[in-house]
Amino acid sequence: MENKRTCLYDKHVALGALISPFGGYDMPIQYTSIIDEHQAVRQHCGVFDVSHMGEVLISGKEAERFVNHIFTNDVRGIPNGKILYGMMCYEHGGVVDDLLVYKMAANRFFLVINASNIDKDWGWIQQQATGFDIILEHQSDQYGELAIQGPEAEQVMEEVLGISCKELAFYTFKTIDHIIISRTGYTGEDGFEIYASAAYINDCWDKLIAAGVKPCGLGCRDTLRFEVGLPLYGDELSEDITPIMAGLGIFVKLDKEEFIGKEALAKQKTEGPAKKLIGIELNDKAIPRHGYPVLNLDGEPIGEVTTGYHTISTDKSVCMALVDVQYSKLDTDLQIQIRKKVFPGKVVKKQFYNKNYKK
C-alpha cells in the first residue's frame, strides 16, 4: 500500500528535504541537517509539518463521561480552552496511545492522536462508544497541522502570521473561525500548533519560509523531544509499557470513578511495577540505540534501550531504557552492549535538558 502525503508534501520536495516513511506517510526527515534544525528550535524558531497527526471529535450529551471512560487523565470540570495530556489504555494497563484532549465546550472534545496509531485508535474509540449518547467524527483528513516551536515562536506567530497568542497559557488553545491555535509542542521549548484547512496551512507555511523561519523535519523532532524526556509511542509507551512503568503516573487519575485500565494501573502503582523507564548516561561517545541490551555489572541482561542519542544540546551519550526496577535508582552503575562491546554508564534523570515552556 502506498504511503499517504500531507498537504505540504510538494513544498518539502521543492526544499530538497530527505523524505522517508513514518506512520503511513511520506514525511520530511531533514532539510539541511538534524543538528542545524535542532539548534534553530533551541535558539530561535523552527516550523514542522505535523499534518500526519490524527484528529477525532467527540460530541453529544455524554461526551465528557465517554472521554473520561477512555482517558487516564480527568476532564471533569476543566474550563473550555484547556488541553490535557494522557493515555488511552487497555484493561491490562498497556497503552493504546498517548494523546492530547482539547475541551471545546461542555460536551465537545477534540482528540489529537499519533499518526502511526490513527486506524487502531479510531477502531478502539468506536468499539468503546457502544451505549454512550455521543457522536464520533474522524476528522484527520479535514486538518493540516503546523508546529511553530522555539523561544521566538510567539514573536513569529504575531509578526509573520498576524496571530496574537500572548493570552494563551501553556496547554490552552483558542479557535478563530475554523482554525485551532494551541500553545503546545513536543520539543521542550515554547511553541504553538495550528490546525486548519490544507489551503490555510499552505499559506502559513509559505509566509514562514519566506520570513526565514527554519523548516524542520522529524529527525530533530525526535532529538528535541528525547532531550527533555518526552515519550514516543512505540519506544517509551506501548501495549507492554504502562504509564506507571514510563513514570507518567501523574497523568493517571486514580481518584476518578472509572476508566479503562484503572484496576490494573492502581494495582501496579500500589505494588510497584516490575520494570521502570530510566535515563542512562555513558562515559563514552558510543551511541546506545533502540533495542540494545542493558546489563548489570555481572553482565546479565536487565532491560533494553528505548531511545538513545549523542545529545545535540549537551554533547553527551545518553539513552532512555526500560529496566528491572531494582536497577532504576539514580547513580546505579550499569552497562550497555553496543554491537560486540560493552560500555559502562550510570542511571541519571531521564530529562537530559531543561524544558523552556512559557509558564
C-alpha positions as CSV (number, residue, x, y, z in Angstrom):
1,M,0.0,0.0,0.0
2,E,1.3,3.5,-0.9
3,N,2.1,5.9,1.9
4,K,-0.1,9.0,2.3
5,R,1.2,12.5,1.7
6,T,0.5,15.6,3.7
7,C,-0.8,18.8,2.1
8,L,2.7,20.2,2.2
9,Y,4.5,17.3,0.5
10,D,5.3,19.1,-2.7
11,K,6.8,22.0,-0.7
12,H,9.1,19.6,1.2
13,V,10.3,18.1,-2.1
14,A,10.9,21.6,-3.5
15,L,13.0,22.5,-0.5
16,G,15.2,19.3,-1.1
17,A,14.0,17.5,2.1
18,L,15.1,13.9,2.7
19,I,11.8,12.1,2.6
20,S,11.1,8.8,4.5
21,P,8.1,6.7,5.5
22,F,6.7,7.5,9.0
23,G,3.3,6.4,10.4
24,G,2.0,5.6,7.0
25,Y,3.1,8.9,5.5
26,D,6.0,10.1,3.4
27,M,7.5,12.7,5.7
28,P,10.4,15.1,5.7
29,I,13.2,13.8,8.0
30,Q,15.6,16.7,7.4
31,Y,16.2,19.6,5.1
32,T,19.7,20.8,5.8
33,S,20.9,18.8,8.8
34,I,19.3,17.5,12.0
35,I,21.8,19.5,14.1
36,D,21.0,22.8,12.3
37,E,17.3,22.3,12.6
38,H,17.6,21.2,16.3
39,Q,19.7,24.2,17.2
40,A,17.2,26.6,15.3
41,V,14.4,25.3,17.6
42,R,16.5,25.6,20.8
43,Q,17.8,29.1,20.0
44,H,15.3,30.7,17.7
45,C,12.3,29.2,15.9
46,G,11.5,26.3,13.6
47,V,8.4,25.1,11.8
48,F,7.3,21.4,11.4
49,D,4.7,19.9,9.2
50,V,2.8,17.6,11.6
51,S,-0.3,17.2,9.3
52,H,0.2,13.4,9.6
53,M,-1.3,13.5,13.2
54,G,-4.9,12.3,13.6
55,E,-7.9,14.2,14.9
56,V,-11.2,12.8,16.4
57,L,-14.1,15.0,17.5
58,I,-16.4,13.6,20.3
59,S,-19.6,15.5,21.0
60,G,-23.0,14.9,22.5
61,K,-24.8,14.6,25.8
62,E,-22.3,12.1,27.3
63,A,-19.1,13.3,25.6
64,E,-17.4,14.2,28.9
65,R,-18.4,10.9,30.5
66,F,-17.1,9.0,27.5
67,V,-13.8,10.8,27.2
68,N,-13.2,10.2,30.9
69,H,-14.0,6.5,30.4
70,I,-11.3,6.0,27.7
71,F,-8.7,8.6,29.0
72,T,-6.4,8.3,32.0
73,N,-6.5,12.0,32.9
74,D,-9.6,13.7,34.2
75,V,-11.5,16.2,32.0
76,R,-14.3,16.8,34.6
77,G,-14.6,20.5,35.5
78,I,-11.8,21.7,33.3
79,P,-12.5,25.0,31.6
80,N,-13.2,25.4,27.9
81,G,-10.0,26.1,26.0
82,K,-7.9,23.8,28.3
83,I,-5.8,20.9,26.9
84,L,-4.9,17.7,28.9
85,Y,-2.2,15.1,28.1
86,G,-2.9,11.5,28.9
87,M,-3.3,7.9,27.5
88,M,-5.9,5.5,26.3
89,C,-5.2,2.2,28.0
90,Y,-6.2,-1.4,27.6
91,E,-7.7,-3.3,30.5
92,H,-4.3,-4.7,31.5
93,G,-2.8,-1.2,31.7
94,G,-0.8,-1.2,28.5
95,V,-1.2,1.8,26.3
96,V,-3.4,2.1,23.2
97,D,-1.9,5.6,22.5
98,D,-0.9,8.8,24.2
99,L,-2.8,11.8,23.1
100,L,-4.0,15.4,23.7
101,V,-7.6,16.2,24.6
102,Y,-8.9,19.7,23.8
103,K,-12.0,20.8,25.7
104,M,-14.0,22.9,23.1
105,A,-17.3,23.1,25.0
106,A,-19.1,21.3,27.9
107,N,-20.0,18.4,25.5
108,R,-17.4,18.7,22.8
109,F,-13.9,17.3,22.9
110,F,-11.2,17.3,20.2
111,L,-8.6,14.4,20.4
112,V,-5.2,14.6,18.8
113,I,-3.7,11.1,18.2
114,N,-0.4,9.7,16.8
115,A,-0.1,9.2,13.1
116,S,1.1,5.6,13.4
117,N,-2.0,4.7,15.5
118,I,-4.8,6.5,13.7
119,D,-6.6,3.4,12.4
120,K,-6.1,1.4,15.6
121,D,-7.2,4.4,17.8
122,W,-10.3,5.1,15.7
123,G,-11.3,1.4,15.8
124,W,-10.7,1.4,19.6
125,I,-12.7,4.6,20.2
126,Q,-15.7,3.3,18.1
127,Q,-15.6,-0.1,19.9
128,Q,-15.8,1.6,23.4
129,A,-18.6,4.0,22.3
130,T,-21.4,1.4,22.5
131,G,-24.1,2.6,24.9
132,F,-22.9,6.2,25.1
133,D,-25.1,9.1,23.8
134,I,-22.3,10.6,21.7
135,I,-21.3,11.5,18.1
136,L,-17.9,10.4,16.8
137,E,-16.2,12.2,13.9
138,H,-13.0,11.1,12.3
139,Q,-11.6,14.5,11.2
140,S,-8.0,13.6,10.3
141,D,-8.5,14.3,6.6
142,Q,-10.0,17.8,7.3
143,Y,-6.9,19.2,9.1
144,G,-3.4,20.1,8.2
145,E,-1.2,20.9,11.2
146,L,1.9,23.1,11.7
147,A,4.1,23.2,14.8
148,I,5.9,26.5,15.3
149,Q,8.5,25.9,18.1
150,G,11.3,27.8,19.8
151,P,11.9,30.8,22.1
152,E,10.9,33.2,19.3
153,A,7.7,31.3,18.5
154,E,5.3,33.9,20.0
155,Q,7.0,36.7,18.1
156,V,6.9,34.7,14.8
157,M,3.2,33.9,15.3
158,E,2.4,37.6,15.7
159,E,4.8,39.2,13.2
160,V,4.7,36.7,10.4
161,L,1.3,35.1,10.7
162,G,-0.6,38.0,12.3
163,I,-1.9,35.8,15.1
164,S,-1.7,37.2,18.6
165,C,-1.0,34.5,21.2
166,K,0.0,36.4,24.3
167,E,-3.1,35.5,26.2
168,L,-2.6,31.8,25.7
169,A,-1.1,30.0,28.7
170,F,0.8,26.7,28.2
171,Y,-1.7,23.9,27.3
172,T,-4.5,26.2,26.3
173,F,-6.0,27.0,22.9
174,K,-8.3,29.3,21.1
175,T,-10.4,28.9,17.9
176,I,-10.6,31.6,15.2
177,D,-13.2,30.8,12.6
178,H,-12.3,27.1,11.9
179,I,-8.7,27.4,12.9
180,I,-7.4,25.9,16.2
181,I,-4.3,27.5,17.7
182,S,-2.8,25.9,20.8
183,R,0.2,26.6,23.0
184,T,1.7,23.1,23.0
185,G,4.6,21.3,21.5
186,Y,6.9,18.3,21.6
187,T,10.3,20.0,21.8
188,G,10.7,21.3,25.3
189,E,10.5,24.9,24.0
190,D,7.7,27.4,23.9
191,G,5.6,26.8,20.8
192,F,2.3,26.6,19.1
193,E,0.3,24.2,16.9
194,I,-2.1,25.4,14.2
195,Y,-4.9,23.0,13.0
196,A,-6.6,24.3,9.8
197,S,-7.6,23.5,6.2
198,A,-4.9,22.5,3.7
199,A,-5.2,25.9,2.0
200,Y,-4.6,27.8,5.2
201,I,-1.7,25.6,6.3
202,N,0.0,26.0,2.9
203,D,-0.4,29.8,3.1
204,C,1.1,29.8,6.7
205,W,4.0,27.6,5.6
206,D,4.8,29.9,2.6
207,K,4.8,33.0,4.9
208,L,7.0,31.3,7.5
209,I,9.6,30.1,5.0
210,A,9.6,33.5,3.2
211,A,10.3,35.1,6.6
212,G,13.3,32.9,7.1
213,V,11.8,30.5,9.7
214,K,13.8,27.2,9.6
215,P,11.8,24.2,8.2
216,C,12.4,21.2,10.5
217,G,12.0,17.5,9.9
218,L,11.0,14.5,12.0
219,G,14.7,13.8,12.7
220,C,15.2,16.8,15.0
221,R,11.6,16.4,16.3
222,D,12.9,13.2,17.8
223,T,16.2,14.6,19.2
224,L,14.3,17.6,20.7
225,R,11.6,15.5,22.5
226,F,14.2,12.9,23.6
227,E,16.4,15.5,25.3
228,V,13.6,16.7,27.5
229,G,12.4,13.2,28.4
230,L,9.1,13.2,26.4
231,P,8.0,9.7,25.3
232,L,7.4,8.4,21.8
233,Y,4.7,5.8,21.4
234,G,6.3,2.5,20.3
235,D,9.5,3.3,22.2
236,E,8.7,4.6,25.7
237,L,5.0,3.7,25.7
238,S,3.3,0.6,24.2
239,E,0.9,-2.2,24.7
240,D,3.5,-3.7,27.0
241,I,4.8,-0.4,28.7
242,T,2.3,1.1,31.0
243,P,2.2,4.8,32.1
244,I,3.3,3.7,35.6
245,M,6.4,1.9,34.1
246,A,7.1,5.0,32.0
247,G,7.0,7.3,35.0
248,L,3.9,9.1,33.8
249,G,1.6,8.3,36.8
250,I,0.9,12.0,37.2
251,F,-1.4,11.7,34.1
252,V,-3.3,8.7,35.5
253,K,-6.0,10.0,37.8
254,L,-6.9,7.0,40.0
255,D,-9.4,9.1,42.0
256,K,-11.7,9.0,39.0
257,E,-14.7,6.7,39.5
258,E,-13.7,4.5,36.5
259,F,-11.7,4.4,33.3
260,I,-10.4,1.5,31.1
261,G,-7.3,0.1,32.7
262,K,-7.9,1.7,36.1
263,E,-7.8,-1.6,38.2
264,A,-4.6,-2.8,36.6
265,L,-2.8,0.6,36.9
266,A,-4.0,1.1,40.5
267,K,-2.5,-2.4,41.4
268,Q,0.7,-1.6,39.6
269,K,1.0,1.8,41.4
270,T,0.4,0.2,44.8
271,E,2.7,-2.8,44.3
272,G,5.2,-1.1,42.1
273,P,6.0,-2.1,38.5
274,A,8.4,-4.9,37.7
275,K,10.2,-2.6,35.1
276,K,10.8,1.1,35.0
277,L,11.9,3.7,32.4
278,I,15.2,5.3,33.3
279,G,17.8,7.6,31.9
280,I,21.4,6.3,31.4
281,E,24.5,8.4,30.7
282,L,27.6,6.7,29.2
283,N,31.1,8.0,29.9
284,D,31.9,7.4,26.2
285,K,30.9,8.8,22.9
286,A,29.3,5.5,21.7
287,I,25.6,5.8,20.9
288,P,23.1,3.4,22.5
289,R,20.3,2.7,20.1
290,H,16.7,1.4,20.4
291,G,16.7,-2.3,21.4
292,Y,20.4,-2.5,22.6
293,P,20.7,-4.7,25.8
294,V,21.2,-3.1,29.2
295,L,23.3,-5.2,31.5
296,N,24.1,-5.2,35.2
297,L,27.7,-5.3,36.4
298,D,27.7,-9.1,36.2
299,G,26.9,-8.9,32.5
300,E,23.3,-10.2,32.9
301,P,20.6,-8.6,30.7
302,I,18.2,-6.4,32.8
303,G,16.5,-4.4,30.2
304,E,16.9,-2.6,26.9
305,V,17.3,0.9,25.4
306,T,14.1,2.6,24.2
307,T,15.7,5.7,22.6
308,G,19.4,6.8,22.6
309,Y,21.4,9.7,21.1
310,H,24.6,11.7,21.5
311,T,22.7,14.8,22.5
312,I,23.0,17.9,20.4
313,S,22.3,20.4,23.3
314,T,24.5,18.8,26.0
315,D,27.1,16.8,24.0
316,K,26.6,13.5,26.0
317,S,25.8,9.9,25.0
318,V,22.6,9.2,26.8
319,C,19.5,7.0,26.4
320,M,16.2,6.1,27.9
321,A,15.9,2.4,28.8
322,L,13.3,0.1,30.4
323,V,15.0,-2.0,33.1
324,D,14.2,-4.3,36.0
325,V,13.0,-1.9,38.8
326,Q,15.8,-2.9,41.3
327,Y,18.3,-1.2,38.9
328,S,16.4,2.0,38.5
329,K,17.8,4.1,41.4
330,L,19.8,7.3,40.4
331,D,23.6,6.7,40.2
332,T,23.3,2.9,39.8
333,D,26.2,1.6,37.7
334,L,25.0,-0.3,34.6
335,Q,26.4,-1.4,31.2
336,I,25.1,-1.1,27.7
337,Q,26.0,-3.6,25.0
338,I,26.7,-1.7,21.7
339,R,27.3,-4.3,19.0
340,K,30.1,-6.5,20.4
341,K,31.4,-4.1,23.0
342,V,30.1,-3.3,26.5
343,F,30.2,0.3,27.7
344,P,29.8,1.5,31.3
345,G,27.1,4.0,32.3
346,K,25.1,5.2,35.3
347,V,21.4,5.9,35.9
348,V,20.5,9.6,35.6
349,K,17.3,11.6,35.4
350,K,15.6,11.0,32.0
351,Q,15.2,14.7,31.3
352,F,18.6,15.4,29.8
353,Y,17.9,19.1,29.1
354,N,15.8,21.6,30.9
355,K,12.4,22.4,29.4
356,N,11.8,26.1,28.5
357,Y,8.0,26.3,28.4
358,K,6.1,29.6,29.0
359,K,4.6,29.2,32.5
